[in-house]
Amino acid sequence: MRSRLLSIPQLLALFVIVIGVSVLVKLTDDARVTYALYQQVQMLEQQKASMEAEVKDMNAQIAAMSKPGWAEQAVREWLRWVRPGETLLVLTSPVSDSLVPHPSADSLADGAPSRWQVWLNYLLGLDP
């Protein structure tokens, strides 16, 4: 007259099955997290490689700009201001005073200058 629902071996087998299922669930969750981290590492390595290539390109540009004549090359290649075979002329001297227009004595003789003359004097840096 046994009134037990499960015997000891059945209870032990049920315990082992429950522990095994919980371990498998934990392992699959850990595997899912590990795979997500692996994908993130792969993406970051690709970003690192592209950034290293960009830094290498920038260093090459810096090296090119440290050479004499880089301005001419920049104007030729990037701005396309000079065609191949043409000579680039760079003026390095300041503008002479003879090229800067000064107000004539007649315009100042009549008294107060007009508004456009005031603005012109301001823009040219002349004393009012």
QUILINHU-V414290 format. One record per pair of residues at least 24 apart in sequence whose C-alpha atoms are under 8 Angstrom apart, sorted by sequence separation. I is the first residue (numbers start at 1). GAP is how many residues later the second one is. D is the distance in Angstrom with one decimal. If there is no record, write none. Layout:
I | GAP | D
I | GAP | D
This chain:
100 | 24 | 7.9
